[in-house]
Amino acid sequence: MPQKHDLMANIQTDADLLGPYRRRVQALLARDGYPPGAWSMDEKLSGRELVLYGAGEASHLFVETVMATHGVRPALVLDRSFNVGDSFHGVPACPPNGCKWSEARRREAMVVVATGKPALEKEMVAAALALGFGEVVPMMSIYELHQPFSEPLELDLEGYSFFHRNAESILDAFDLMEDNQSQAIFWGVLQNHCLRRPESLPMRPKEEHNFPEDLPFSINYDQYLCCGSPDEWVYSRLLKGRTKRMVVVDPAKDLMLPATGVEADVTLIPCALDEDDQIVPFTRTSIERGSTWGCRVLQSGETFARATRVDTVIGTMSPTFISMDIEGAELRALEGAKKTITKSRPALAICVYHSVDHLWTIPRWINALGLGYRFWLRNYCSFTSETVLYAYSDTYHNN
């Protein structure tokens, strides 16, 4: 374990010994609290009409977080794919030039631009301003999109003191990161949560998610345990000579794609993953809205799912690679995979963005196993979502 650190020590005392991102992390942890002007959805949107501009792929983040989780509904949705009189998730929708609002009403409204393409975002912001809307913000400036599950609960209860209380663990985890890009992403994610002023992170092409091309090791996909349903692209990358056996574990069995016409042995297991074998409360409301985002183990879930441990479900398989994207249950699933990880030393790709504290708790948990794992962070969307921790042991699969 890295040496312990005195958080409140003068940040400049050992400036020559500290890397630039580590000093930035320390500076965040030494703050008294959130800065003036930090985003708050309640304060920003209270008493204002809201317009969603963009109903493409990126808009699901707005629908799942702003509308479904926080209950804030726009008065209008604009997208050039709509005709006048259309609707979007029950909200009136029309093309941008079909909006019949008065000039005064437009001036008082806030427009949220939903797109994942920076060039298009600028174009849409300019178009909304040209239509006379008073305030136009990019969707990713809404902090709650970067904390969609409001986890851990302690963060809301404690406020900024949550970061103070965890400062030593945060610094320990930062010191585990192997390269400059990992340190930059670690600091960037932490900054998003500490300042509530989301800014973009260094990112890799989304096609490299679980298939990193810039790390100093090669992943062996021969025996692949995939925790969370893969999409067609993942199947196509893996099942053409790259893997002999693949086990997919996900409770949403109706969304698990059948692997037809492939040479590999693929097993689909419709279970949730947890630290124990049990029945767990589960929510499927996101599936009903046409998205897998947010389908997860949840205490207030409207249904139930069978949960199992990796150590139970793995059977005779000795995985060479484990990926986890299971909507916040990653740390519990790792607890249930301890024997498998210890025995097989697989390469790991674990999502660390569903709960704020996963940024530091997950690398520290893996490191505490004492198996010689080394750690890299990579991001695939430029914001906190799709931040993946890669862990690789030099004793990989030798036991």
C-alpha positions in Angstrom: 0.0 0.0 0.0 1.4 3.5 -0.9 2.6 5.7 2.0 -0.1 7.5 3.9 -0.4 11.2 3.3 -1.4 14.3 5.4 -4.2 15.9 3.4 -4.1 19.3 5.0 -0.3 19.7 4.8 0.8 22.7 2.8 0.3 21.7 -0.8 3.4 23.5 -1.9 5.9 22.1 0.6 6.8 19.1 -1.5 5.8 20.6 -4.9 9.0 19.5 -6.5 8.4 15.9 -5.5 4.8 15.8 -6.7 3.5 15.4 -10.2 1.1 18.1 -11.6 -2.0 16.0 -11.4 -1.3 14.9 -7.9 -1.0 18.5 -6.7 -4.3 19.2 -8.4 -5.9 16.3 -6.6 -4.6 17.6 -3.3 -5.9 21.0 -4.1 -9.4 19.7 -4.6 -9.3 17.7 -1.4 -8.1 20.8 0.5 -11.1 22.9 -0.5 -13.6 24.0 2.1 -16.5 23.1 -0.1 -18.2 23.4 -3.5 -17.3 26.6 -5.3 -19.8 29.4 -5.8 -21.9 28.7 -8.9 -21.5 24.9 -8.7 -24.3 23.3 -10.7 -27.5 22.4 -8.9 -30.4 21.2 -11.0 -32.9 22.4 -8.5 -31.5 25.9 -8.4 -30.8 26.1 -12.2 -34.1 24.8 -13.5 -36.4 25.9 -10.7 -39.4 27.9 -12.1 -38.2 27.9 -15.7 -39.5 26.2 -18.8 -37.1 23.7 -20.2 -36.6 22.8 -23.9 -34.6 19.7 -25.0 -32.9 20.3 -28.3 -31.9 17.0 -29.8 -33.6 13.6 -29.7 -30.9 11.3 -31.0 -28.8 8.7 -29.3 -27.3 11.1 -26.7 -30.7 12.2 -25.5 -31.2 9.0 -23.5 -29.0 10.4 -20.8 -31.4 13.3 -20.4 -34.4 11.1 -20.4 -33.0 8.6 -17.9 -31.5 11.2 -15.5 -33.3 14.5 -15.8 -36.8 13.2 -16.7 -37.0 9.7 -15.1 -34.8 10.1 -12.0 -35.3 13.7 -11.1 -38.8 14.2 -12.5 -37.9 17.4 -14.4 -39.8 17.3 -17.7 -39.2 19.7 -20.6 -42.1 21.7 -22.0 -40.9 21.0 -25.6 -38.5 18.8 -27.6 -36.9 20.1 -30.8 -35.3 17.9 -33.4 -35.2 18.1 -37.2 -36.5 14.5 -37.4 -39.9 15.6 -35.9 -43.0 17.0 -37.6 -45.2 19.6 -35.9 -47.6 17.7 -33.6 -45.2 14.9 -32.8 -44.3 13.8 -29.2 -41.2 12.5 -27.5 -41.7 10.5 -24.3 -45.0 12.2 -23.9 -43.6 15.7 -24.4 -44.7 17.9 -27.4 -42.1 17.8 -30.1 -41.5 19.6 -33.4 -38.7 20.7 -35.7 -36.7 23.8 -34.6 -38.4 26.0 -37.1 -41.8 24.7 -36.1 -41.7 26.2 -32.6 -44.7 28.6 -32.1 -43.6 30.1 -28.8 -43.7 33.9 -28.4 -40.5 35.9 -28.2 -41.0 36.6 -24.5 -41.5 32.9 -23.7 -38.4 31.9 -25.6 -36.3 34.5 -23.8 -37.3 33.1 -20.4 -36.7 29.4 -21.3 -33.6 27.3 -21.0 -32.5 25.1 -23.9 -30.5 21.9 -23.2 -28.6 20.8 -26.3 -28.3 17.0 -26.4 -25.6 15.6 -28.7 -22.3 13.8 -28.3 -20.6 15.5 -31.2 -18.7 18.7 -30.2 -19.0 20.3 -33.7 -22.7 19.6 -33.9 -23.1 20.9 -30.4 -21.7 24.3 -31.3 -24.0 24.4 -34.4 -27.1 23.6 -32.3 -26.2 26.1 -29.6 -25.9 28.8 -32.3 -29.2 27.7 -33.9 -31.1 27.9 -30.6 -29.7 31.3 -29.8 -30.7 32.5 -33.3 -34.3 31.2 -32.6 -34.4 33.7 -29.7 -34.0 31.4 -26.7 -32.6 33.2 -23.6 -30.2 30.6 -22.3 -28.7 27.6 -24.1 -26.5 25.0 -22.3 -24.8 21.8 -23.4 -26.5 18.7 -21.9 -23.2 17.6 -20.3 -23.0 20.7 -18.2 -25.8 19.2 -16.1 -23.9 17.7 -13.2 -26.5 15.2 -12.3 -25.8 13.4 -15.7 -22.4 12.6 -14.2 -23.9 11.2 -11.0 -26.9 9.5 -12.5 -27.6 7.1 -9.6 -26.8 9.6 -6.8 -24.4 7.1 -5.3 -23.0 6.7 -2.8 -25.8 8.1 -0.5 -23.2 9.4 1.9 -22.1 12.0 -0.6 -25.5 13.7 -0.6 -25.7 13.4 3.2 -22.2 14.7 4.0 -21.6 17.1 1.2 -18.0 18.1 0.6 -16.9 16.6 3.9 -17.3 13.2 2.1 -14.2 14.0 0.1 -12.3 15.2 3.2 -13.2 11.9 5.0 -12.0 9.8 2.1 -8.9 12.0 1.2 -6.3 9.5 2.3 -8.0 6.7 0.3 -8.3 9.0 -2.8 -4.6 9.8 -2.7 -3.7 6.2 -2.2 -5.7 5.2 -5.3 -4.2 8.0 -7.3 -0.7 6.8 -6.5 -1.6 3.4 -8.0 -2.2 4.9 -11.5 0.6 3.9 -13.9 0.7 6.7 -16.5 0.1 10.4 -17.1 -3.2 9.8 -18.9 -4.6 7.7 -16.1 -3.6 10.4 -13.6 -5.2 13.1 -15.8 -8.5 11.1 -16.0 -8.4 10.4 -12.2 -8.1 14.1 -11.5 -10.6 15.1 -14.1 -13.3 12.7 -12.8 -12.7 13.9 -9.2 -12.8 17.5 -10.3 -16.2 17.0 -12.0 -17.6 15.8 -8.7 -15.7 18.2 -6.4 -16.5 21.4 -8.4 -19.8 20.2 -10.0 -18.6 22.0 -13.2 -18.2 19.2 -15.7 -15.3 19.5 -18.1 -14.1 17.1 -20.7 -11.5 14.4 -20.0 -8.8 12.8 -22.2 -10.6 10.1 -24.2 -9.8 7.2 -26.4 -12.0 6.1 -29.4 -15.1 4.3 -28.1 -14.2 1.3 -30.2 -11.4 0.6 -27.8 -13.7 0.1 -24.8 -12.5 -3.3 -23.4 -10.1 -3.4 -26.4 -7.4 -0.9 -25.4 -4.7 -0.3 -28.0 -2.4 2.1 -26.0 -1.6 0.0 -22.9 1.7 -1.8 -22.3 0.2 -5.3 -22.3 -2.0 -7.4 -24.5 -5.3 -8.8 -23.2 -5.8 -12.5 -23.8 -9.5 -12.9 -24.6 -9.3 -16.7 -24.9 -11.5 -17.3 -21.8 -13.7 -14.2 -21.4 -16.2 -13.6 -18.6 -18.4 -10.6 -19.6 -20.4 -9.2 -16.7 -23.1 -7.1 -18.3 -24.6 -7.7 -21.8 -22.2 -7.0 -24.7 -23.5 -5.4 -27.9 -23.2 -6.7 -31.4 -19.9 -4.9 -31.9 -18.3 -6.6 -28.9 -19.4 -10.0 -30.2 -18.1 -9.3 -33.7 -14.6 -8.3 -32.2 -14.4 -11.3 -29.9 -16.0 -14.2 -31.6 -13.9 -14.4 -34.7 -10.9 -16.3 -33.6 -10.1 -14.1 -30.6 -11.9 -16.2 -27.9 -12.6 -19.8 -27.4 -15.0 -19.5 -24.6 -17.2 -16.6 -23.5 -19.6 -16.5 -20.5 -22.0 -13.5 -20.4 -23.8 -12.8 -17.1 -26.7 -10.3 -17.1 -30.2 -10.5 -15.6 -31.8 -8.8 -18.6 -31.9 -12.0 -20.6 -34.3 -10.6 -23.2 -31.5 -8.1 -24.2 -28.7 -10.7 -24.3 -27.8 -11.1 -28.0 -27.7 -14.6 -29.3 -24.3 -15.5 -30.6 -25.1 -17.2 -33.9 -22.7 -18.2 -36.6 -19.6 -18.0 -34.4 -16.9 -20.5 -33.6 -16.6 -19.7 -29.9 -18.5 -21.5 -27.1 -20.8 -18.8 -25.7 -22.9 -19.3 -22.5 -25.6 -16.8 -21.6 -26.5 -16.7 -17.8 -29.5 -14.6 -16.9 -28.4 -13.5 -13.4 -27.3 -10.4 -11.6 -23.9 -10.5 -9.9 -23.3 -9.8 -6.2 -21.1 -10.8 -3.3 -23.6 -13.5 -2.3 -26.0 -16.0 -3.9 -29.4 -14.5 -3.2 -32.6 -13.0 -4.7 -32.1 -9.2 -5.0 -34.5 -6.3 -5.7 -34.1 -5.1 -9.3 -35.4 -2.4 -11.6 -36.2 -2.9 -15.3 -37.9 0.4 -16.0 -35.1 1.5 -18.3 -35.7 -1.6 -20.5 -39.4 -0.5 -20.7 -38.2 2.9 -21.9 -36.1 1.2 -24.6 -32.7 1.5 -22.9 -30.5 -0.7 -20.8 -29.1 2.3 -18.9 -30.0 2.1 -15.2 -31.3 -1.5 -15.2 -29.7 -2.7 -12.0 -29.9 -4.1 -8.5 -31.8 -1.4 -6.6 -33.4 -1.6 -3.1 -36.5 0.2 -4.4 -36.7 -1.9 -7.6 -40.1 -2.9 -8.8 -39.1 -6.6 -9.4 -36.6 -9.1 -8.4 -33.6 -11.0 -10.0 -31.6 -13.9 -9.0 -28.0 -12.9 -8.0 -25.0 -15.1 -7.9 -21.3 -14.8 -7.3 -18.7 -15.1 -10.0 -17.0 -17.7 -7.9 -20.3 -19.7 -8.0 -21.2 -19.3 -11.6 -17.8 -19.7 -13.2 -17.7 -23.5 -12.9 -14.5 -24.9 -14.4 -13.7 -21.9 -16.4 -10.5 -20.1 -15.7 -11.0 -16.6 -17.2 -8.2 -14.8 -18.9 -10.2 -11.6 -19.0 -13.1 -10.2 -16.9 -15.1 -7.0 -17.8 -17.7 -5.5 -15.6 -20.3 -2.9 -16.5 -23.1 -3.6 -14.1 -24.6 -0.3 -13.1 -23.0 0.2 -9.7 -22.7 -3.4 -8.5 -19.1 -3.7 -9.6 -17.5 -3.7 -6.1 -20.0 -6.2 -4.7 -19.4 -8.4 -7.8 -15.7 -8.2 -7.3 -16.2 -9.4 -3.7 -18.0 -12.4 -5.1 -15.1 -13.0 -7.6 -12.2 -13.0 -5.1 -11.4 -16.7 -5.4 -11.6 -16.6 -9.2 -9.3 -13.5 -9.5 -6.8 -14.9 -7.0 -6.6 -18.3 -8.8 -6.6 -17.1 -12.4 -5.1 -13.6 -12.3 -7.2 -12.4 -15.3 -6.8 -9.0 -16.9 -9.7 -6.8 -15.6 -11.7 -4.0 -17.2 -14.0 -2.5 -14.5 -16.3 0.5 -15.0 -15.7 2.9 -12.1 -18.2 5.7 -12.8 -21.5 4.4 -11.5 -20.7 5.5 -7.9 -18.4 8.4 -7.2 -16.3 6.4 -4.7 -15.6 3.6 -7.1 -12.9 5.8 -8.6 -10.8 5.0 -5.5 -12.5 2.0 -3.7 -12.2 -0.4 -6.7 -8.5 0.0 -7.5 -7.7 -0.1 -3.7 -9.8 -3.3 -3.4 -7.9 -5.0 -6.2 -4.6 -3.8 -5.0 -5.3 -5.2 -1.5 -5.4 -8.7 -2.9 -1.6 -8.5 -3.2 -1.6 -10.1 -6.6 0.8 -7.7 -8.3 -1.9 -5.9 -10.3 -1.0 -2.6 -12.0 -3.6 0.0 -12.9 -4.6 2.3 -15.9 -7.7 4.5 -16.4 -9.2 5.1 -19.8 -12.2 7.1 -20.8 -14.4 6.6 -23.9 -16.9 9.5 -24.0 -14.8 12.6 -22.7 -17.0 12.9 -19.5 -17.2 10.8 -16.4 -19.3 8.1 -18.0 -17.5 5.2 -19.7 -14.4 5.5 -17.4 -12.8 2.1 -17.2 -10.1 0.8 -14.9 -7.8 -1.7 -16.5 -5.8 -3.9 -14.1 -3.1 -6.3 -15.2 -0.9 -8.6 -13.2 2.5 -9.7 -14.3 1.8 -13.1 -12.8 -1.3 -13.2 -15.2 -2.8 -16.6 -15.7 0.4 -18.4 -14.6 -1.1 -20.2 -11.6 
